[in-house]
Amino acid sequence: MSVEEVLLHLVEISRKQNSISEQLTARQDRLEQQLRQAARHHPTPEVSAHHHLTKLSDLDDIDAYLHTFEVIAEREGWLKENWARMLAPFLTGEAQRAYFSLETPKNEDYKALKKEILARMGLSTISAAQQFSQWSYDEKQPVRTQAAQLSRLGRLWLLGGDPSAVQVAEKVIIEKMMRALPRRLRTLTSMRNPESLATLVEAIELAEAHIARDNGERAALPPRRVSAPWRPVEGTARPGGRPAVPSPMDEPMPTEPTTHSTPAWTAGCAVHRNIPPEAPTHKVQLEGKTQTATLDTGSAITLVHPKTLKYHHESKGRIPITCVHGDTRHVPARRVTIAAKPGSWRIEVGVVPDLPVSLLLGRDWPGFDELLTHHHAPSARSKKKNKPRAHRDRKPALMTTESDRGGESSISANLYFDLFQQITAGGDFGRAQREDETLKHCWPQVRIIDGNERLPSPHPLPHFIVENGLLYCVAERRGEKKTLLVVPRTKRETVLELAHTHPMAGHLGAANTVKRIRDRFHWPGLDGEVKRYCQACDICQRTSPQRPPPSPLIPLPIIDVPFTRIGMDLVGPLPKSARGHEHILVILDYATRYPEAIPLRKATSSAIAKELFLLCSRVGIPTEILTDQGTPFMSRLMADLCHLLKVKQLKTSVYHPQTDGLVERFNKTLKQMLRRVVAEDGRDWDLMIPYVLFGIREVPQASTGFTPFELLFGRQPRGLLDVARQAWEQEPAPQRSVIEHVRDMRERIDKIMPIVKQHLTEAQRAQQRLYNRPAQPREFHPGDKVMILIPTTTSKFLASWKGPYTVVERVGPVNYRVRQPGRRREEQLYHINLMKKWVAAPGHLVAFAEETLPVVHIGEQLSPNQKAELQALVGQFKDVFSEKPGRTSIIQHNIITPPGTIVRQRPYRVPEARRLAIDEEIQKMRRLGIIEPSRSPWSSPIVMVPKPDGTLRFCNDFRKLNEISKFDGYPMPRVDELLDRLGGARFISTIDLTKGYWQLPLSEDAKEKTAFSTPGGHWQYRVLPFGLHGAPATFQRMMDILLRPHQPYAAAYLDDLIVHSESWEEHLSRLRRVLLDLRRAGLTANPKKCHLGLAEARYLGFHIGRGLIQPQQNKVKALQETPQPTTKTQVRAFLGLAGYYRCFIPNFSSIASPLTDLTRKGQPERIRWTKEADDAFRALKKSLTSSPVLHAPDFGCPFILQTDASDSGLGAVLSQVHGDEEHPIMYVSRKLTPAETRYATVEKEALAIKWAILELRYYLLGRKFTLVTDHAPLQWMATAKNNNARVTRWFLSLQDFNFDVQHRAGASHGNADGLSRLWSGWAGLSKHSTPPLNTLLFLRRTPRTRTTLRGGECSEPCNTTSPWAQIHTSWISHQPRIAHSWTSSARERYKLAPHRRK
């Protein structure tokens, strides 16, 4: 075969192959098309459904969900017989239960399944018809949305079950006819649920027959016991002939607007018109008020009348009550406390408005049987004495006829009938006046009796008169002379209730209530009693629009590392976007203010955790997360996530989002920006979030002054404005290498971060200054009753005062744990701004009141078992922990005076405005047994001194008595020794005696010497009063005698006891022994001021514990807030207060030197303020917040003493080494005398060693210690001791001490060297020294107001609210009262100073 033939053959073969390939390709295309068509008609439903459907959730509309499913099924071509099987996996909740409730054949029918699901969800044809009829247009909703909703309701009502046009028209006719029927006929007809016109006609005929038969039966009933129709409960009228108890099937038409059904009422139940005399009754306490309870053995539940309860009692829903006729009625339920002789129990009671008695006690009260056996029937005498009155014929509202009422409302309907009955009951008002102890002083002052002048005229105003046996007060009111009836104590509550609580009084304030009463009545202390009554008014406390002042703002710490602390919050739910998002997760960095906003479909913990992980992948894992207490943030998942990532979860207190105010303010900004950029339908807001976030991130933040972009990335991003500028400038962007970019970024961050911190600090100060203008510091204690401002159950934006609740403990500076029984959480943490103090009305004392344990502060660090043991110990000594002062028998205070000498001073004239306060204080002291009436010839005047809170303190001016009485020089404990003993203790308990001086009795001879006079009489003390110069010594002597067996572990500074131990068992045993001795001595401790089982405690102005000693911050606050002094006296006062804590301030004297120069002799009283003095003034105020903390000495470890001297003073530092660190224990220094300044340098160094060792001999004697100094002074002392007598004395004085000398170069000897350069007017004042008296009493030498204490006249003390007076008050409050051997003039001024009453 030739080559040409071969080529032709190959070409032919190739052509055939191409033809075959084309045929195969065409066939393959046809087969694929057939397969696609087959797949379209026969899909795989399970696979396809999961691509188009989501599970049914609680937020989905079931009708819309099923409609969506049908649309998808028709579009995808799914077979209808498979619809039910395909829908089943996506059902949840009630819809899923509907599927499983159907039998096997029916649950595969989609129509049957849909009908069952809609019926389960309450979307039947009847409900759709009713919703269709009630539909109304809402202007706030889009028109399209409302049209679609109305269309859906119409289709569900009219087109359910694919009806024909005739059936649709028939449904409309049935609805129209049903609405036209009478009410009763319509009710009976609707019970048969007619679905066609024929069934409707049949149902109407049957209903008419039923009504005719029912009317015939009613005509044959016997007549009722009461001629008039029965009144329904709540006073609503009821037409005659209506059934007494509505049928449960009495439902309105589907399309009829819903109406509120009338409350159920008791039918055919006969009650007594009058309470039978043989009915057992007993006096009980209902919520603190005395009530007469009727005991009913046939009642299984206790019932009360609403007038006996306050409206604020927590509601517990409604409870059913069945009477003897079988009729059931639901009445409101309340939780109340009922107390009687058997005990006190809190039970649930029913509130019945038409109850014929105030309280019907049933068998559900636990003490019912015991009370029934001791009930008292009315005696014959009481029956004869109590004449029948109109109110004895009162009838319950249920039984009163129109003729009985005479067209007026029943008298029992008046909630204040009992009050008016007390007024009109009469009684001997004059006898009550004469028997009233509070009016005893009025009768001797009567000037006119029945027109006869007892005392000669003219009669001053006010004065007392007697007319017809009644006592009156004649006083001037608004320029007129009026005769006011004097009200005894037994009638005052009635007057107060009529003048304030009654609806005609209107709950006006105390001032208006006083004006209303003062025009008609008078009694001693009227103004104060009215004020207290109005403050304790329950309704006024709950409805008062005035909130307590906010607590001062506490700024959050400034965060300087990005994403160390982030704040998180949820915004929403918002209108659902086109992508199904309804919430926004907001995350904000506290360091850079960089915001993140992430749209979420559901606000669940899993969704938040997922987005949080994505954020951590970009910026790292934060250290702290601050959130509110929302459910997604408080879930177990979030807690586990934070625990896994070692993230500290911080929470704001409930209803106080201000803690996370940064995030809350950003939420507002974000919503405002989204509102301005979203489209009209509002369904694209989630798409606009990235755009608005960019706008926020590139704008400088108000607090930092820089943009979040700059602080996070170290550069300013390129935005739209940059694009526009570059386009207009047409200049290429500068090119930088990576190294240059990193270097510039670091330099920029290092430069701007200090500026940012400064800006944040200034912003916080400005915000704090603005916020604190109306703020006032407030404080609550465990056991206090408080009201809580919390949202109502209907709306979280409407809040009301709830309570009262009990404070359990203080958690942090402004948060308190509150016990709130009856709420979802028994205990909750609240911010102080949501709390206000509950003022309780004075209750009635009952012998069977429930006994409660004293509320004592217990250390928070203790374990639950340890706390339980302490609580049990407190329970064993309930008599010791009491707010009532005890009376000891250990010792008596005696006042020794020269024979024949008597102090008799005229009383100071008392302003009229302060007489009330004096009377109240006298009555209080008489009730406590502190004073008694006196016939003593001695008399000292009284002085009312204003307290910082505006109230008055009752003080006695015993200056003259103190001048002639013998001084007691019993020593007081050294504060430094007490602190050294306590600093290393593991467990500390502090006990504060209740008004300590008042527990120490006076001798019989001393009582008459304490006599004093008031406008109301002459009195004398039975116990130790405040103001006697021998009082501290006597009291300290008593405490030393009491604690002598407990010296190793207990001490007392006056009435402040402290018990310390190293182990818990030892501490519990020691505390029990101390409390047992307090009981034997008859002393009591104030439970509110006692702190047991603490690791750290506040004692004598110091914060001690865990081996540390620190200045107490609230005590040095006055120092830090001191204004600039202007006089020499004020400079001395400032130095005296700062010097009390000089042991914490290194270089105190050198810092204070410019200030002490101002106090030198010869300097003017009006000082010249220099820059050096101002720098020293500010440095001392700042030093206490930045100085090192002193450690308590450990006497088992060696001490280190460093000394040095300068040209002006000596200095030393005592320290110890713990671990690898040297901790200071005490700083001491003193100024050199003029003679010592002329010593040679080596002599000064030697003097420093000698002085420091002797000054600290309490720590060093008998122990080996290390002296750190250079060797020259000791070598010089050794060589010069034979040539210099002074050096010889120094050298000999050190022979009792055992120490090693350690050389330290002068360059590294800075701490003692700095102390040696001190110069201070307070030289030698160390931690255990007492500042000079002149500083303590500087307030007595400052310019006074118009009058002063001289010549026996009353003074107006100087302004105690001034800053300098606050320094004095703070100084007095933490400086112990010590009786030193002062001069008589100094002692005199000190005794006059008002002391803090214990």
Steps between C-alpha positions, in 0.01 A plus 500: 500500500629833398553793724205689353264211572621479855440868550151476350422207726614689807292804405190282459555336837540840664177626342307200632642547849393862501150402389473236771630747762241757397222241523617391844515862619148570374370186667671592826334842489159344447548257788616780734196707404272206573668445835458866593133484409456183703680658793275804477189283527644254755743686732661365813287686754715439806811648340321787328294602804805560719629748243185712511348470850605588857366360825186661642585730794291668766540835324359377168137556398361150446260606225775686312736205550252251349424738214873530424532123504214462249652759264839324509343157453304610193801678351725196542235263372472284811219247504215598732481154652855557628440848650405380850803266516735777378362759744517280810880526567477881509220521759568585865304549819121490476504451122717191543265365767211556260674282240561214743145521641349410162454137410719343233270547202413858588849624577595437136217728378632856480157661523412306817840579649467872420153516652620330818804727531294817452245378753774427752639850444158663551459594131167339432234642272323653802812674631583627153150643470531672836840648411363611165216687671728660762764612252576872500739715304832590666665818376839390625511182289564491123187477287621196308562307818153573638330418169678166484397422860133584438504299176641198681231518771226530236627200304533291814143584601321490166715269286591235754438154354471626135131600519286597205368849440163400648668375818700822534184707471328275754778563754448877470122456544548283811735757653258786433203312647689392810602859578135608479378245763437606863784440736366193680360343186830565319693340784297179495504481120879544474548194720390276207747670261269503193682462166201538265185705486285195572695402810484865617119505479481170688734629772293818546178302539655272761636803690159669507340185640772477766443861606121451524543190716757674721269797562223270608722322751621831643140613563441194722801563727425601863557866589846610614573593858565858393227690322726714286725364227839399621781748439794362309849533633690821424169691507408438134132480411356177354170478314248267648455162344865454402651171620696534817804305385580533129544177312852406402376477139364856509730626225440788255470462124826440317489840332361693797742732682620349825357644820613470859282253686359608834666352808347184639294552815356276766134399444255371757746522788334645813724693737420650837375854514663533843788305647346261750620566854603139543742517207857437626726804448856581592739793471779436248768703322445529125814652343577674829149640555259371762188339351210304646494162329187287483593130530315280248546126546318432172736709287801335345656833406543837670307794351559872553318818411696727262478796739727317744779472241718753329487502124868419465486141631640268238235327292506125464234470231147382578374205698163322475259503798203265515216584737253260663270512197769371268552829317865576424646846487855619424632775725839676515767332708759676717792396718468649850647439847255419782633490854332397823589323823576160337749660259546695179458351153490638146213343305299555184155652559201587284382861469119523503353852463159407643636310803284597804806497731845646467679163536357148481765264635489154344656167578793564262665723763732264697403634844123479441427203730694645793336837456155346484540333838590832666248727331317752715127538461346842575419545868161604634646827619635585159165416342322732736754775465514500122172657404377425150590764247424558140809322385394175671219468245738520209445242230743358249476656158374168373193509728408870501177596328422829333249582775762438765742730325244770439662589168844540659800271501539264792698634792721193497626597158684793658854376564542767770183414693698349788710815521194724523346255747798556729447876474127492573530232768559777750678409820657716767735721298591702807600191691725397213664842517559475873638146484737573212863506618602724210262774622607496867711813457205691344265494799729699735523769233122556475422873541116509470247242625141546378550877464672545840856623475737279690797723422490877452478646152637582252518144375785424256439301189484210497342405835265231629140532620234258623136521390234243592768270629692496172851632450557759226798691372455865404746588223535740212431368152543729198453811709192369683470367853352148489400249761645159414386174652788310658497142372612212726716222365210255455322733256794625297504214250137573417580866440798411282298253295223754439748776417719296265379152406131560442400561135371844599849577633668394178833377641651849496853555625608547860499882480142519375387235744653697788323816385171314486535362854652809664184702430294264716716286727821510700722256684871496593718394209224543243730600213739211548225242541325619185824487308571145615144392422518639146841343446365162611182527290491189284317657206719811497817293499381297201357780292742783577640635172816616673780248472787491749814682388734285293813357648828666395636368174779244517701512172602173338875431478666628185598216266813571293545166317267445201240227542598423858147586609205500264137586559218301340131564461207402281284744305157379399275347409489722190272468197604183322728574207476334160769256613319411824713703742322641805777580748838675509789378714698808603861458616710799609864515604553710813857600410458618140118542488509282186142378432368182343134446409395157374145423379345183645195301406451377854632641827625167633813412692625276220471781244679744732776248574555440130539871426724542804734232366514677166592825676771327702649365179557860386599689814586233756328366811397771747573483871165638621151517351246741647132422431163545658312209657305408189414134453738443204794638698417315823454158341705194581654507153644850549627410846677190367644699210642768728639235735663319210662814360592633849287809445362684804128554457391834648129573546308819561247504780137449400309798362818710508649509149704811586787272603545413132413854395758504219319223313154636583592840355639336187175305458311828483743642243484185288119495493484867411739455208320191372166681520636768268651275234257208467247478217131577548398141562777464759601153382857583404633626835735203537668589168565855617685405820851482342454846350395671823774317692760646266356844564527451877849352490659786305364781723696602815333367812395762753687352798825389333534779245612249234318276256456130583684420176808691615510344845459145369706503177731794564397681183210689354314293234435625150140616483273669248632846583855378442396358162346834404807695611743277317289518186503878513868529592603240238807410702612140548485358852839483675664159495641351819668172575364255753777581746428872473128437550557288812744753642264793440207307642687421823620854539151631444344262752765577762434869447123501507431247780607738784289771337204262481538408867510868593191573292314209658593615848383854428177373346432281803563790734269728303231234494546428869486870586178546303340182631593563864333840521174356636664185636521421869680210667254252645550173681288206612576236760400133520151473637384838370161511332507654153276564202616393153417686178440221250297471177138396519378169369320671211784711363871514570496872423257570787658460844348517846625468857463145633566366846589541773786253464797424726863585432713187541850634439699764319679379188741762375478877542151548353337156473293322763359150521131523589269225620167528313257223604222427256702585188658264250843535659507495878813720507611753241780752458383862458677831443456756775335744256205260474457486879354731760457452871165368617359696791286261700198622688522451877345161565328352803715301738371149558632236734472228239699677228721270299853491638775570248876482520698824523649610169878497546760552229686177422820470298436433133812285464366237742374166376129413531573275800695774675222750436247254641710454814518877550125534447443232762730685738311824445176314569637380833578859602192683373480685830852635451446618141234761572442860399378577849773605747571259783604581855822364652570417862879487471568859593330833571618844406543744786553875478721626782463870577615722790258494796251780510544595135196499272481588130175675419475669160208668337364310198581648164203645319369247250356612164137407446591299189722267707261425784348213307839332457573542871164350601552204268849432634380523860217254432740263328746505791220449750376193311850354505549575869788739435362793700251553779324801656725683742480724807874563501639848577761442227423616149699513176364648179430308180611580148342374174785446254424451128611170348640477146167351382307809619349345814584613854709327765411537869812605695570612853736785587690347795790749491437640847452152643820375337698791645428402859490120460802282565682388185546126437836423341431138402709435185354424162635215283770584249360484150828382347519202738147397411572522127820298530308221672222497245676544169598134453175337616308276257158548659384826657169588667409852609227566757356847556303546819158659477536858626787388721492782756131447564570142618715615791295613804574799719541484873223647711717797593590568139145497366396831650817668370398428140167679532391729219194708418283516190181696426312185602657435840806418709675169433806303602693214343486147630787387276828648383430805282717636222717799575648407840880502485525189715263297280763351262721392788217328689373328189847379401556372854178298473602352163844406631341323797259319268768387251772417753452122446513553123810719469690273258230518233260786582537871559280807527544866432207647690189329360674353190584135577705282272566124509771343282621146435715295266259207446124479456429257785706713735325816386154354553594384849655833596204695365260287704697562819502878444126506427434293812684755713308783335177324597618454857595867517156608371641672191344500153652550154346678205446223240514747209848611600644157579710313243585136563746267331674759281829459321546878487343750738478873562620592844599834656529671163713226342435213261667190647522130414690252282822637646441853370424835659355772281332834558123476494389668180176649625694655788759670278239615254467827689875550458486440126204736455634778723477847348798731496556644851503875545596538868773365724239308701376322191856402403552349846174308467606359164843396631340340805272283290775408253739430787271233640594286198861620468624146558372423151668800336873482432675838522200647674689781671692606190178506299320698769785741568358796301172462688660481843694816417166678477419409862816641653483759768492844347319391186169685442173327583387572144763301312659581166451199275815425296568259217717284729218479754252413226728222369540361851126524561420300186779248556376413849143456377622266226745305712246284683373359170845412367713424809624145570284288721647419840524139613421380848811401697580129529680466833633160393708655221803731541459875458703732281562857617629767264604838640639822366532866595502830317554862594134537604378169636533130574335215317461123526320216326406175675445209260503121464575263214219266390594276213731696279352842572566749776175643641487821707337481841535858621644836398621726784668837494550808709645849471830590659496748785694825456781358714509174305531683170846614616624142543764369266382276217628183664329600827171545315542155346567352841205686647279357224602146595446557871168679454360246251589198717347653809195622309437149367609312812158339524588304184877458551566441869574135573530409133792493265464740209708641215607863500556629147734799491859586424751398768638846579250604771542181702877509466503861608277426800736222606801733489335814636316346792779578739538864389135609470246453780210530259638230274568287803130517594403410144740209489380363833136528400562257214657224709163333563446441128634215288557591136722443201625786288461480123685750288302678230645768281352846527375488140277200581390636837226718357194410702643579843700788359182660368329461835789668675444817300165558659399829655158519654315682769375155595847364572496174687140422405489137394220257452451453872511871588205723568487827306504819711171601652507840334451333163220284632322806628578744220129511428437663837734786412367574155274805454153417628160616400303774671519366858751284685499279806568751771316640795267202522326584173414255227714515189454416138798268440713571199403357166566127515438458129803707397801309358716585800232385738485172309872455558439549871208256494703237315794554738277460804327195347816294471717652774426320830376710789801508736520669839850652511644721769426816315474848641168601647424738214584241236300234681211739526489558127531129428214404730269743328562346160199283400613140510372225284230319692554132524 
